[in-house]
Amino acid sequence: MSSLLYRVKRAMRVDHALALPDADTSDDYRRKLQRETDIYKDVVNINVLPDIFHYWSHRYLKPMLDEYEITSFEQFFARSLLESAERVSADNPVFISVGVGNCETEVAVARLMVQAGLKDFTIECLDINPHMLARGKALAEKEGVAEHLAFVEGDFNRWAPQKTYAGAMANQSLHHVLNLEGLFDGLRKALPADGYLVMHDMIGRNGHMRWPEAYESVSAFWSELPLAYRYNRLLKRQEKVYVNWDCSNEGFEGIRAQDIVPLLLERFHPRLFIGFANVIDPFIDRAFGHNFDANAEWDRSFIDRIHQFDEEAFQSGRLSPTHMVAIMSGASCSNPRFSRGIGPATCIRSA
């Protein structure tokens, strides 16, 4: 492998992003930015999901991932980034992870890379929230991978690359990005043509709302639920009728989710795409999923029916997935792999 254009030597530092492009300085942007920082300031575990989600994911999502030998998302990112480094002939590779939060995934990825035999590498962890970066730094030290992580405090809406990377990853962060064009342009510039952009994210309607055709179906299933199952645990309210809530009202949650795939396809070529879930989302998420009993026959059967409905609707074209696991690169791929024949282009829905 040849050397990268740039190598990070001062691991375990917190850098402030350098010269950045002009940014949106409106009051609304600043308000959302502060709200985003405050929301996650004290959130130590952002990955707590209901038991019913794990029932669904083990029974239905796991086989989709197994087909591509993905045993966990951490393993998926580690394996893909290692392959990317080999493809671009990067010695002492530097990777970037966009929107890292508490860095649990990045720490696990670094550990897996070390176990795979990669000794000299760095994952730059970019996030605007200093509280979460501090937790990530502490976790990296605890897990013995401190020398492989560098922490960059910066706004990914204003980020501009200062070097070439051997690969990039984004784990559940793109749906928080307002300036997707700027971020994707930066990643395209920072990655060699054969380098991978590896992602796991949400790609449904902005604000994680349901499109009209999906809302109709959610409402139909909603009407079958006992009243106790319709209590919103996050917003602390009863929803007799399902409320098509726009999560982007306060912060950046789902701010431009529906634009992620079309903007990616303008700049990158798909190599792997696994699209999944739609109507099932509100029934297994944090707001309502905790109302279900994953050990109860009726609850499991209800979730089974909705999943089957989603899958049939994907094949007919009536619905499209709201989540993706994907690998893209600047270079075209003659034989991209699409789970169940569902490619990224089929996930683009005109507003």
Buried (B, 14 or more C-beta within 10 A) or exposed (E): EEEBEEBBEEBBEBBEBEEEEEBBEEEEBEEBBEBBBEBBEEBEEEEEBBBBBBBBBEEBBEEBBEEEEBEEBBBBBBBBBBBBBBBBBBEBBBBBBBBBBBBBBBBBBBBBBBEEEBEEBBBBBBBBBBBBBBBBBEBBBEBEBBBBBBBBBBBBBBBBBEEBBBBBBBBBBBBBBBBBBBBBBBBBEBBBEBBBBBBBBBBBBBBBBBBEBBBEBBBEBBEEBEEEBBBBBEEEEEBEEBBBBBBBEEBBBBBBBBBBBBBBBEBBBBBBBBBBBBBBBBBBBEBBBBBBBBEEEEBBEBBBEBBEBBBEBBEEEBBBBBBBBBBBBBBEEEEBBBBEEBBBEBBBBEE
